[in-house]
């Protein structure tokens, strides 16, 4: 039992480190590639960076659903979205108050709210099947097309982004490929270690996904947003989380549901779903008031995440 627990801890730690390293490589490479073809920083944050930092959730949720159960995949997404709001944006706002641009509030935040509402509506019957998965992916395609249209209508000036328009560099492609490889390996280790450890301690698979795996897969968002806040790139910090929460629901659950239908427990419908909706609406209200997240807002979000984890304890 002891050696098994020790092995699970080693796998868990190694998986988290690999995910973090992979996401850093992916963010660095994807960010420079996107700027190289002339995208704005805010657009990069809500698209390329958000999708890159969502990759751990995609790998962990898919591998968890196939190797363990769909509870792991669903729990990872729900827990990651709550962690993105409460922990990632909360900590980033504590480091430095975050300004919210009109572009993000008008173009991106409504899609985040819509994705959460769509998840609740399609999941209220207790199952997210292949049809619902296809709907998620169709909405994701519409969101992506909307963003591409706006990028074409509102390109980034070279003066705003010094690196814009430099083209694709081989080093950046290598970063992206190396990051993806590390994410694949790290997600397998994280699923295996987290599941073995908490299963041995008697916790449910849904709890495992909502806590350890969700927190582990939120490390890339946390790193990207905190670094963005420290550097004054608040557009990256806000856009990263908003975009990541959209992709978590539409891309991750959409793909997992296409592969294998996701069953939703009654307890999840009564607690996790309402909590995610309320937390999302609280975040939107905070961002709408004064177009910024203050340190007080950050403290409230972090405390809210602490309450969420506390209430999950058996």
N, C-alpha and C positions, 0 to 999 in steps of 0.2 A: 504493500500500500504506500509506504513512504517513498520507495524508489519510483513507483508509478506517479505519485504526486510531484516528486522532484523533476521527473522527465516531462510532465505536463507543463510545469513552470518554465522549464528551459525552452520548450517548444513555443509557449505563449510569448516569452520575452523575445526569442529569436524572430517570431512572426511579426511582432509589433515593430521591431527594429528594421526588418526587411521591408515592411509596408511603408514605414517612414522614409527610409532611404529611396525606395522605389518612387514614392510620391514626389520627393524632392527632385529626383532626376526628371520625372515626368513633367512636373510643374516648370522646372527650369527650361527644359527642351521645348515643351509645348508653348510656353509663354514667349520665348524668343522666336519660334517659328511663326506664331501668329502675328507678332509685332513686325516680323520681317516682311509680311505681306500686307501690312498697313492697317491693322485693327486698333481701335482705341483701347486704353487700359481697362475702362469699365466693361467694355464688350469682352475683352480677354478674360476678365474675372468671372463674368457670368456665363461664359461659354467654355472656352478651352481649359482654363484653370479649374472651373467647377467640374467639368466632365473628367478631367485628369484626376482630381482629388476624389471623385465619386468611384473611380475604378476599384479601390479596395472593397467598397460595399458591393459592387457588382460581382467581383470574384468571390468574396466571402459568402454572400447570399446565394449565389449559384452553386458553389461547391458545397456549402452547408445544406442546401435543399436537396442536392443529389446524394450526398454522402451520409447525411444525418436525418434531417426532416425539414419540411417547409417552415416549421416554427422558427428555426434558426434564421432562415432567410428573411421572413417577415419581421422577426424581432430585431434583426440587425438594421433593417431600414427604418423602422419606427424609432428605435433607440438612437440611431445615428442622427435622424432629423431633429429629435429633441435635444441631443447633445450639441448639434451644430448651432441651435438657437441659444440654449442655456449656457453651455460651456464655451464654445468657440467664440461666438459674438460677445458673450458676457465677459470673458477674459480679455478679448481684444479691446473692448470698450473700457475696461479697467486700466489697461496699459495706456490707451490714448483715446479720448472721445472720437467717435466715428461720424463723419459727415455723410449724409445720404443724398445722392444727387437726384434731381428731378427725373432724369432719364431712367434710373433704376426704379423709382417709385411708380412711374407711369408705364414703363415697358415690361419690367421683370417681376415686380412684386405681385401684380394681379395673377400672373401665371403660377407663382408659388402657392397662393391661396387657392386657386382653382384646382391645382394638383391634389392638395390635401382634401378639399371638398369632394373631388372626383373619387379619391380613394375611399372615403367614408361611404359615399353613395353606392359605389360598385361592390363594396365589401360588406354592406349591411346584412346581406343574406348569409354570411358566414363562409363564402367561398369566392376567391378570385381565380376564375378559370381562364381558359385560353381566349375566350371572347373578350373578357375584361382586359387581358394582357394585350390583345391586339388593339383595343381602344386606347390603352395607355400609350402604346407605340405610335399610333396615328396622331394622338395629341402632341406627342414629343416631336413628330415630324412637322406638325403645324407650327409648334414653338420655334423649331430650328429654322424653318422657312421664313418665319416672321423676323427672326434675328438677322438672317442673311439679307433679307430685303432692307432692313434698317441700316445694316452695315454698308450696303451699296448706295443707299440714299444719303448716308451721313458718314463718309470715310474719315479716317483720322488724319489731321494735318501733320505734316512732317515736323513742324515746329513743336507740336505738343508731344510727340513721341520720337525722340532722336533716333531710335533704332528702327523706326518704321520704314518699310520699303527696301530693306537691304537684301531681301530674298532668302531662300532656304539654304542653311548651312549644314554640312555633313555632321558636324559635332552635335548639333541640336537633334538631328534624326537619331544619332547614336544614343543620346540621353533618353529620348522617348522610348526606344526599343529596350534599352537597359532597364528603364523604370518599369515597363510593362512586365519584363521577366521577373524582376524583384517582387512585383505585386502578386504575380501568380504563385511564386514560391512562398512568399510571406503569408498570403491568405490561407494556403493549405496548412501551414504551421499554426497559424492563429486559430483556425477552426478546430484542428486536432487538439492543440494544447488546452484551449478554453473549454471545449466540450468535455474532454477527459477530466479536467480538474473539477469543474463544477458538477459534473455528473457524479463523480466520486463523493462529493460533499452533499449530494442529494437535491441539487437544484434542478428545476425544469429546463427543457431546451429553450422555451420562450424567454425565460429569465436570462439564460446564457446569452442569447442573441441581443436582448434589450440592454444588457450591461457591459460585460467584458468585450464581446465582439463589436458591439456598437461603438464603445469608447475607443477600442483599438483602431477601428476603421475611420474614426473621426480625427485621428492624429494628423493626417495630411491637411485637413481643413484647418485644424488648430494651428499647425505650423505656418501654413500659408497666410492665414488671417492675422496672426500675431506679428509675423514678420512684416506684413503689409502695414499694420498699425504703427509699428515701431518706425518704419521708413516713411510714414505719412501717406502711404498709398491706400487711403481708406476706400477708394473705389474697388480695389482688389479685395479687401477684407469683406465688405458688404456683398459685393457681387459674387464672390466665391461661395458664401453660405446660401444666398438666395438661389443661385444656379444649382448648387449641389443638392439642395432640398427638392428642387424640381426634378433633377435627373434621378435622384434616389427613388422617387415614386414612379415616374413615368418610364425610365429606362430600366432600372434594376428590377422592380416588381413586374414590369411588362415582360422582360426577357425571362425571368424565373417562371412566371405564370404560363408563358408559351411552352416552356420546357416541361413543367409539371404544375398542375393546379395547386393553389395555396389555400389551405384550410385556416379559418380564423375562429379562434375559441371565443365563446360568449364573454369571458372575462376581458379579452382584448377589446371587444366592441364596447364594453361598459367602462373601461378605464383608459387604456392606451390611446384609442382613437379620440375620445373627447379631450384628453390631455393634450394631444398633438394639435388638435384644432384650436383649443383655447390658447396654447402657448404661441402658435403661429399668429393668431389675431392680436395677442398682446404685443408681440414683436412689431407687427404692422402699425399698431397704434403708437408705439414708442418712436418708430421711424418717421411716422407722419407728423408727430408733434415736434415742430422746430427743425425737421429734416436732419436730425442727428441722434446718436445714441450716446448719452452722457455716462460718466462713471457710476452715477446712481442707477441708471438703467442697467448697466453692466452688472452691478451688485445684485439687483433684483433678478436678473436672468440666471446668474450663477446660483442664487439661493433657490430659485424655482427648479433648477435641474437637481439640486440636492434633495429637495422634497420629492421629486419624481423617483429618484433612486431609492430613497428611504421607504416610500410607499410600495415599492416593488418587493421589498424584503419579506420573506415568508414569516 
